[in-house]
Structure formats: C-alpha cells, structure tokens
Amino acid sequence: MPKIKTSIRKQDVVPAFVPKLEKLGITLDTKKFQEGFLASFRGKVCLYCRSKEDDEDEFGAFVHHKRSGIWIHYFCLLLASGLVQRCKDADCDKAQSPKSLYGFYIKDIIDEFKRGAKLKCTFCFKHGANIGCNIAHCKAKVHFSCGRDRHMLFQYFGGFKSFCKKHRPTQPQLLPSKIKNASCCMCFEIFDSLNNNISLMSPCCKETYFHHECVQKQALSSGLFFFRCPACNNKDEYTNEMFRMGIYIPNRDALWETPEAFSDLLENHFQCDVTECQCKHGRKHHSSKTLWEIVVCLFCGSSGSHVACSTLKNANAPFVCDICVEVHGQSGVRKKLLSMGFHANQLILDDCKIDSLKEIDTNRQNSSRKILKRKLVDESLEKSNCVNSDDIGYKLRRLK
C-alpha cells in the first residue's frame, strides 16, 4: 500500500504565519499541527491549552510573541512537561526577544506543541495535553485549564512539577473535633470541611488555617519580597510550604511599592454632582473664577459642584456635599468648618439649607444670585425657629 504524504504545499497553507516561522527555522509538517497553530495565530487562543481565558490571576499573563504570532499563557509555558529553558543569551533575560519567550526558544515551544498534539487530555479527551503528573507510573495528562479545575497541584518553583489529585502533596488533616472551630485567618470564614483542595495549614503557627484562594491573593499582592505569614510574620518556613502546596509567588516587589500603586489618589474628582446641574455645558464643564468653576466637598473630596449650583459666593467658600451633611448634621458641619479656620461670614447657608434649596432651585435660572440670597434670608426670618437672630442680622447687614 503506497504511503500517504502528510505534508502540505506552501500555497495551500495560510501564508501569513509561514514566512515568520521559516525565518525562525521552524516547519509544521502535518495538517494537524498547522491547524492547531493557525487557531492560535488567527485569534487570541493559547497554543497549549486552546483556551481564550485572559485572567492573569488564574492563568498568568496572556503573552503574544510578535515575531512568530503565537499566543500562550505564562503558566502553560512554565508547566509544559517537555519544555526546557535553554536560552542563555543576553536577550533571553528579557520577557520577549525575536527568538525566545521568557527564556524558552520559540523552536522549543513549537516542538513541545507538536509533542502535546499527539496526547489526549485525561479529562476532556482532546489533544494538546502537554502537562503530565510528575509521578513516573501515573499516566495522567492534562491541559492546564482542565487540571486546575480538577484540583491538580502545580508547583511554581524548581522544576515546575505537576501532580494529579491522587498524587499531590498533602498536609496533616485536622481532627474531626476541631473542624467546627476552624476558620480562615485571612477572611475569617468558618470552614465547612478541611481538605487539601481548598484549605492550607500554616507550618509555623499552630492551628492556623487559610483558604487556598486567600493565600494566592496574598501572594499576588505582596510578591516574594513581602510574602509572610499573616499570623506570626514568619517568612522562610511559610514561603517554602506555600511553594510546595502550589501557590504562585511572583518574584517581584509588593504591588503597594510600585510607582503607580497610588496614582489614583492623585486624580481629582472633577464634575458637578448636584441633583439638578444648572450648567448648560454639562456637569464636567469648568471655568475658573466664574460661577461655573467646579469645587469639591471639603470633607470627603469625592463629590463636586459648580459654584452656581450650590449658591456659593465664590470658589473659596466652603462646599459640603449633601451626603456629608447627612452624616455630620448641619450643626456638626458648622462646628467643623469653624474649627478648620473658616470665618462665620463665609458660612452663607443656614440650618434650613436643605428645605430652602428645593424652592430656590426652581427659580435659579430666572433670578440673579443676589435675589436668591435675599429670598433665602427672608425664608429664614419666617422660620425663625431654624436660625438664631445673630445669623439673620448678620446676613441682612451683608446684603445691604
């Protein structure tokens, strides 16, 4: 029987990625390999696990190698059983170079893809399962996404070993009498049951337990430099045990130590938040030294208003949002403003502010600011139980 040729002519293959691979000295011999690579090349699909998930916490960074065109998850790259980090050039210290990706040669990545394309996943029965259990006699082979969902354990250090649920490292279990009182030291939720799939035990603190998910979030936030036991601040023993139990601890500084960590605190709130903004140009319109200048709440800084929309004299007058008024009360707001150094003549509105503003807002567009202030004082005179005589007399003298 004649042998069937498996190679495909160059013109039959989508020409977009073929020249790129040829420049790297890579050829895809069979249609199966070309179709699998084409899926990753055309769309944002991982070359190894064939998933489109882009969750850095679960899969690591979703990396795109521009020279070859492939997409691949960082964790899929690290945990591939047949992939060896052979790159030793100066360019390999970078995350991405023309011939390598995180220290792995592109040629080696493609060769590992070819190897995995022949293997079926133990769970989904699809090809491309290039992660195997580290126990020699175990035949479990999985995609990273399938193994993670079936409680496989992946170690992110040393040889980046993988273990199926049957052979994964374990920790001593609690006695049944103590399970009722066990709670996570980070989120304080009580465990329904303790097992190695969802719970971890501290190696340095007696009877201290965590959710696996809580420890992983701690590791991603603190990085290797600040990763410590939250109960006793132990570093070495705690770090080694969490590495062994499959926690990914990035080798970097803590997120709160990066330059952009608190950049959002430097962003000022810059829009009018009153119920009915009177500015014709919109809530975000700002014009300095006019009635349409935006001022922010003096207490919380998270709410703003145009000068005209809050009946302020100017931008230097204190503005307090309605939420802070409800929290502190009118008398509390007045006391705080006075304690902050504002003079009494800067406090334009009296204790009837909320009731008075409802009627004032309906006539704001047809009245000048001086008429509005006069109307507010007149209403205060009628409601003498809301203000004291000194405040009323002062307002009358001011408007003359």
N, C-alpha and C positions, 0 to 999 in steps of 0.2 A: 504494500500500500504506500503510495507516494506521501512524502512528508509535507504537511501544510505549512506554508510560510506565515509567520505571525507578524512580521514587520510590515509597516505601512509606508507607502510612498510619502515623500515630504509634502507634495502638493495636496495629499488627502488630509493632512493634519492642519488644524487651525494654525496659521503661520505666525500668530502674534507671539507665542512663547518659545517656539522652536529656535529662532536665532539667538535668543537670550541664553537658552540652555547650551547651545552649541559653543557659545563664547566661553562658557564655564567648563567645557569638556564633558557635558552630560548628554546622554541619549536615552530616550524611552523606547524600549524595544517592542513592546506589545500594545495592543489596543487598550487592554485593561489598565495599564499604567498611564497611558496617555489620557484616558477618560477621567481617571481619578485626579490626575494633576490638573487637568483642564477645569474641573469643578472648583479647585482652589484658586486657579489663575483668573477665572472669569468673575467670580464673586467672592465675598468675604466669608470663606469656608475654610476651617482648619484642615491642613493637609493630612494630618494624622487621625484625628477623631471625627472628622467630617461634620463638625458642629459649627453653627453660626453664633453661638453664645459669645457675648463680649462683656464678660463680668470679670474684672481683674481680681477681685477677692476670691473667686471660685476657680478660675482657670489661669490666672496670671495674665500678663499683658498679651493682647492680641497683636502679634507683630507682623508687619508686612515688609518682606525683603524686596526692595525696589528693583534690584538688578535681575533677579530671577522671576519676580512676580508672585511668589508664593505667600500665603497667609498661614500662620501657625500659632497656637497657644504656647506661651512660655513654659507652662507646666508639662504640656505634651512633649515639648522638646527635651526638657530635663529628664523625664521619666522613661523615655523610649529605651527599651531594654538593649537594643543592638546598636545604639548610637554612642560614639566615643568622642570626647572633646580633644581633638588632636591639634588644633590650631595653636601655634606658638609664636606667630609673627607679632610685630608691634601693633599692627592694625587689629589684631584679634582682641586687644584689650578694650576695643570699642564695642558697643552693643551691636553695631551693624557695620560691615565692611563689604566691598564688592564681592568677595569670595567666601565670606563667613557670616554667621549669625550667632552672637553670644559665644564665640569661640568654637562653634561647630562649622566645619566646611559645608558649603551648600551641596557639594557632591556627596558627602556622607549623609546629609539629611535626605537626599533623594534616594540613596541606596537603602536607607532604613525604611523609607516609604515603600520601596519595591518589596522589601522583606515582609513588611506588615500586610501588604496587599494580598499575600498568599495565606494569611492566617485569619480564622474566623473568631469573632468575639464569643466568649463563653455565655454571655447574657443576651445580646441582641442578634447573634448568629450572622452578623455582617462582616465583610472583610475589612482589613485595616487594623486589626488588634495587635499593636506592636508593644504592648506592656504586658509582661508576664510576672507571675508570682516568683519571688526570689528563692523559694524552696525548690530544690532540683527536681524532686519527683512529682511536684504539683504541675498540672497541665493547664491551669487557668491562664487565659489570655484575654485581655480586655482593651477596649478604648478607655481613655482616661475618664470621660464623662460617665461611661457605664460603671466603671469601678468605683468612682466616687459615690454614685447613687446606691451602690450595693455594699457600702461600708468597707471597702478595701482601704488599707492603710498605705500611704505614700510617705516616704522619708525624704526630706529636702536637705540632705547633707551627705557628705562622703560619696558613696556610690549610687545615691538616689535609688534605694531599693524599694520594691513594691511587694505587698503581702496581701493575699486574699483574706476573706473574713475568717476562714478556718485556721490560717497560719499566722495571723497578725500578732504582734507583741501585745501583751496584756499587762494589767496592773492587778494587785490584790483586791478582791472584792470585799465590800462591807458585810458585816454580819447582819442577818435579817432584822435583828432587834434595833439596829441603829439606822436603818434606812428611813424610817419615819421622820427622823430629826435632821436628815442630811439636806443641805441647801447649798446653792452655788454661792461662792464667796464674792462673786462679781455682781451678778444681777439679783441675788438673794431669793431666787425662786426655789421652792422645795422640789426635790427630785421625786417623780413618781416611782422610778426604779433606777438603780445604778447599774450601768453596764459600760463596757469599754467602747461601745459605738458612739455614745453621746456624752459620757462623763469622764473626767480626768481627776486623778488624785494628786495632791501636792506631795512631792517627795521630801520636802523639808519641814512641812507643818503637819502635825498630827490631826487627822480627821478634818482636813480642809479639802473641799471638792469644787470643781468647776465644770461648766458646760464646755464641750469641745469648741463650740462656736464662739463662746465668750473669750476663750484663750486666743483663738485665731484673730479675733478683732483686736485684742490687746497687742498681739504681735505685729499686726499691720500698722497699728498706730504708733507704737513705741520703737519699732525697729530693734535690731540686735543690740544697739548701744544702750538702750534704756529698758530692755526686757528683763523684768524681775518679778519675783513672787509678790503678788499684791498683799499678802498677809504678813510676811516677815522680811521682805525686801532681799531675799536670797537671790543671787544671780546665777552662779555656775551650776549648782545642782539642779535648780529649777529649769534653766535653759537646756541642759543636756537631756533631762527627762522629757521635756516638751518636744524637743527634736526627735527623740526616739518614738514618741507617740504620734508623730505625723503632723506636727504644727509647722507651718511655713513661716520662718522668721527672716524677713528681708535684711540683708547686710547693709544697713544704712542708719542714718540718724533718725531720731523721732520726728514725726510729722510736725509737731509743735516747735521744732527747732529750725525748720526750713524758712527761708526769707519770705515766702508767700503765705506762711501759715496764718497770719492775722491781717492779711491785706484787706479783707472785707471790712475790718474795723475802721479803715481809713476812708471808706466810701460814705459820703454824707447822704442822708435822706433829702431828696430834693423834689418834692411835689406837694401840692395842696391837698389835704385830706379831709377838709370840712365837708359836711353833708351836701351843701349846695355851693359849689365854687362859682364865684361871680366873674371870673376872668373869661373873656371871650376867646382868648387864645389857648385855653386849655389849662389843665391842672399843673403841667410841668413848665408853663411859661414863667420866666423870671426876668425881672427888670430892676436893677439895683437903684436904690434911692427913690423909688416910686411906690405907689400903693400896691403894685404887683410884684414887689420883692417878696421872696419866699423866706419865711423864718421857721425854725424848728422848735419843738417843745423844749422848754428849758429843763424839764425834769428827765424825760425819757429819751429825747432826741430821735425817736422813731416815728414821729408824726409831724407834719408841717402844715403851713397855711400861708396864703398871701396876706399881706398887711391889711388890705381892704376887706378880706373875707373874715377877719376876726376883730374888726373895729379897733385895731391898734393905732396909736398915734404915729409911730414910725417903727423901723426895724429894730431899734434899740429898746423898745418897750418889751417887757417880758410876756412871752406867749406860753400858755399852758394848755395842753390838749384836753379834750373832754374826758378821756379815759383817766388821766392823772387827777383831774378834778373829782371824778367819782371815787377814786382810790383814797385821796387825801382829804377830800371835803373842801368847801370854799374857805372855811376858817383856817384849815391846815395849809392850804395853798398860800393864803395871805401871810401867815406866820413864816413860812419857808422863804417866801420872796423877800420879806423884810430882813430875815436873818442872813440872806445872801447879799445884802447891801443895797437893794433897791429902795428908793425913797417912796414914801406913801403917795406922792403925786404922780408916780409912774403907774400906779395900780388903777387903771381907768375904770374897769368894770367892778360893780359891787356884788353883793351876795345874791342878787336877783338876776345874775348874768344869764343863766340857762333859760329862765322864763321870758326874759326880755328879748333875747336874741331871736326867738321864734317869730315874734311880730316884726322885729326890725328887719329881718332878712327878706320879708315880703315886699318892703318898700325901699330896699337898698339901692336899686337901680335908678329910682326916680328922685332920690334925695341926696343931698350933699352930706359929707361926714359931719359937719358942724351941726346940721339939723338933727342927725341921728343921735349925736351925743346929748343934745338938748332934750330930745324925746326920752332918752334913757334916764336922764336925771328927773324929768317930770314924772315918769312912772315910778321912780324910786321915792319921790315925795308922796305919791298916792299910797305906796306900800311902805309906809314908814316903819312898819314892824320888821322889815328886812334889813334896814341900814340904820346907822346911828346919825344923829344930827350933825356931828362934826364932818362926816364924809360928805353929806349933802351940801352943807355950807361951803366946803372946800371946792366941790365940783362947780357950784354956781359962780364962785369967785373966779375960777379958772376959765370959764366960758365967756366971761364978760370981756 
